[in-house]
Amino acid sequence: MLALGASVVGAQEAHCSVKPSAIALGQTVRLRCDVEVGSARMDLDPSGKMGGLSSVRGVRMFKEADGVWEGLMPVAVMDAPGDRVVQFQSADGAIPESVKLTLKKTIFPTQNVTLAPSIEALHSTPDEMKTLVTFRDAVSDVKYWEEPLVAPLPGCVISPFGVARLHNGKPTGEFHGGIDQRGALGTPIHAAAAGVVKIVQPFNVLGGTVAIDHGQGLETMYLHMSKLNVAVGDHVAKGDVIGYVGATGRANGPHLHWVVYVNGVPQNPQQWVTGLKACGAGATAKAAKKKS
C-alpha cells in the first residue's frame, strides 16, 4: 500500500513511496520501501532537452533497524521544475516500481556581498578541491543522525540558502550553497547531528573548516571558523562543540556558513532544522526575478 499520496507508475501493489510527492528545488525527498531495493534513480531530463547527455541521479537505499529500506534523493537548486519518475531498483538490476515526483518551480532571491579586493581574490587550490570532492562523494553505511538536526548557532540567518550571489555588485554565476548565521567572534559552534569528523583544516576560501559524515548520504560542513575543536576521526554527538565563530577565508566579518550535503548535493539546511529565523529586512536577501 503506497502512503503519502504519491502515484505509482506501472504497479498494481505499491511497496515504495516518496515524501513529499511535490517538493521545492534545493530540498530532500525521503524514499521508503517495504521490499528489498538497493538503489533509486531519477531522470533529471525526461524531455531530452539536454541533448542526450546522461542526466540520471542515483542514490543508495539502506535497510534500517525496522526492516524498511530508506534513502535520500536530493533535488538541486539548478534542476528544472516539472514531473519526474523515481525508479526503485533491486539488487539484480530489475526495476520493480516507479513513483511520480513533482519538482516545483522555485524562485530564489539575490544578494550582494561587499568584499575587500584581497578577500575576493582568494581561490581554492587543486588539492583543496580534491579534498572537498572526495568528502562530498563518499557515502557511508552507518546512520548516526536522527531528525530534526540542531542549528549550530542560536543566531539568526544573515544569508539564506539558494540566493544568487553578487560580489561588490557583480554577478558571480554562483548560488549560496548553505546558510550564514550571525555569531560573535569566538561563539561556540555545535554539530548539527552525530557523526564522524572527516575534515579539520584551514582552506583559502572556506577558512577554518570542519566536515562531518553523518552516514547514509547525509553530511555537513562548517566554515570560516577562528578555532577548530575536533580532530579527523572523532565521533561527535549532536550538539558537541566542534569549533568557534570566526572570519577566516572569504568572509567580510564573523559569522558561520554551514552546508548540508545529501548524496553530494547542497540542500537547504532550513528543511532539516527548526526555529531558524531571518535577521530582518536588509540583513538577508532582496527579492528578484530569478527562476531556477
N, C-alpha and C positions, 0 to 999 in steps of 0.2 A: 504494500500500500504506500503510495507516494504522499508524503506530508508536504506542508508549506505551499501548496498550490502550484508547484512547478509542473509543467506539462511534459509528458514522456513521448518521445518520438519513436514509433515503431515498436512499442512494448505493450503487452496485454496486462502484465502484472509488474508494478514498479517496485524496484528494490533500492533505487538510488534517488537522491534529491539534492537540490541546490538551494541555499538560503543566503540572501533573499533571491527571488527569481527575477528581480529587476534591480539594478544597482548603479550608483553613480560611478563615474570614472575615478580611478585612484583608490578604489576600495576593494575589500577582500570578500570573495564568495566562499562560504563554507560548504564543502562537499561531504556527503554521508551516504554510505551503502550498508545494507544488512546482509550482503553477499560478498564473497571474496573478490576484490579487484586490486590490481597492482598499481594502476595509474589512471589519470584522466587527462583529456586534452581538449583544447578549444581552438577552432579555426578562427583566426582574427580577421580573415579576409574572405568570407564566403562568396562575395560577389566577384572575386578575381581582379579587383582594381589595382592590386599591387603588381600586376604583370607576371603572375606565375611564380613569384618568389615564395619560398617557404614562409608560412605565417602561422604555424601551429605552436601554441603554448602548451607544454605538457607539465604535469606535476605528479609527484608520487602520492600514493594513498597509504595509510598506515593503520594496522589493526590495533585498536585501543583495548583497554582492560575489560570493557563490557562486551567485547567481541565484534563491535561495529567498526567498519573501515571509514576513516576520515581523512580529508585532505583540504588544502587551502589553495584556491585559484585566485591569483592576483589579477586585477583589472588595472591597466596602466593609464596614466594621465593622457597619453597620446593615442590610445585605442579609439577607433571610430565607433560612434554610437550605432545602435541597431541590434537586431536579433542575432543571437549566436546559438550554437548547439554544443553542449558539453558531452563528450563521449567517454564513457567509463570502460576501461579496457582490462580484461582478465590477464592472468599470467601467461596464457598461451597465445595472446595477441588477439583473441576474439573481442568483439565489441557487443556485449550483451544488452547494453542500454544506453540511451541518449536522452538528455534533458535540455529543454529550451531555457536560455538565459537572455535577458534583455539588458544591454548596456545603455544607460540613459544619457541623453545629451546633457553635458555639464559645462557651465561657464565659469572659468576661473578669472580672478581679478589680476591686476598688475601692481607692481610695487617697485619704486625706485630706491636704491641704496646708495648713499654717498660714501665713497671710499677715497682715502688718500692715494695718490699715484703709486707710492711704494707698496701699498697693500694690494691694490688692484693688479699690480704686475706679478704677483706671486702665481706660480704654476706648479702642478704636480709633476713629480719625476716619473719616469717609466717604472722604476721599482715600486714606488708608492701606488701607482695604478695597478700593477700586478698583484700587490698585497690586497687591495680592495676588491678586485675582481675575484681572486681566489676565495676570499671570505664570502662574498655575495653568492657565488656559485655553489658553495658547499651546502648539502642537505644531510643532517644527521638523523639517526633513527630514534633517539630517546627524546620524549616530550617532557620538558621541565616546566613549561608555562601553564598557567591557567588564567581564564578571563574573569574580570577585566584586568588589564595591566594597570600599573600605577604611574602617574605622572612623575618624572624625575625631579621636578621642582614644583613648588607651590605657585610660582609666578605666572602671570597672565601671558597670553600669546601675543608676541610682537609682530610676527610674520607667520601667516598660515601656510598650510600645505598647498602646493599647486600653483602659486602665483607666478606669473610671467615676470622674470627679473630684469630690471634695468640697472646698470651701474653708471652712476653720475649722469643719468638721463638718457643713456644709450642702451638699446635693446641688446641683450646677451644671447638671445635664442635659447635660453635655458629656463626651466621651471624650478621652483623651490621644492626639493625632494623630501623635505621634512617640515618641522615647525621650529620656530625660535621662541623660547620662553625668556621672559625678563628675569634677571637674577643679579644680585650684587656680587662684586668680586669676592671669591672665596666661599660662596654659599655651597653647602654640600649637595652633590648630585647623586640620585638614588637609581638603582637598577629597576627598570620597568617590570621585570619578571625574573624568575630564577633561570639560570643557565650557566654556560661555560664561557669564560673570557677567552677570546681569540686574538684580539689586537690590543696592545697597550703601547702607544708610541706617538711622538710628535710628527705631524705632516706639514708640508709647506702651506697648503691651502686650508686644510681642515684643522690645523693646530693640534693641541693635545687631544688625543682620541682614544676612546675605549670602545671596543666592539664585542658584543655578546651573542653567542649562538644559544637560542632557547629551545631548539630542537624541532624536527619535523617541518622545516621550511620557514620558521619564524626567527628573525634576527633583529637586533637593534644596535645603533651606533650613537655615540655622544661626542660632540666636537667642541673645539675652542677652549678646552679646559686649561686652567692655570696649574693644576696639580693632579696627578693620576694616583689612585689609591688602591689599585689591584695589580695583579701580575697575570701574564698569559698562563692559562691552565687552571686558574682559580675557579671554583664553583661558587657562585653567588646566589643568594636568596633574593626574592622580591623585596625591594626597599633597602638593600645594603648600599652603603656609601661607596661609590666607585671613583669619585673624583670631586673636583671643586670648580665652580664657575670661573671662567677666565675670558680673555680677549685675544687668544693666540690664533695664528693663521690669518685667513682673510676675514677679519672681523673689525667692525668700527666701534666696538665697545663691549663691555662684559655682558654676556648672555649665554644661553645654552641652545645650540642647534642639535636636535636629535631626530633620528630617522628610524622608521620601521620598514624592514625588508620582508617581503613574503615571497619565497622562492625566487629571490634575486631581484624583485621589482619593488621600487619605493611605493609605499602605501600611506594613506592619510592616518597619522597617529591618533587623530581625534575619533576615529572609528573604534579604536582599541581601548581608550581610557574614558573616564567620566569626569566632569567637573572643570574641564579646561575652558577658560573664557578669554575673549579678546580683550586687549588692553584699552580699547576705546577708539573713537573716531580719530584719525590722523596717526595713530600708532600702528595700525595694521595696513591693509591694502585698500586702494581705491578701486571702485568698480570699473570695469572696462568691457568692451565688446570683444571678448576673446573666446572663440569656440574651440573646444577640444575634440 
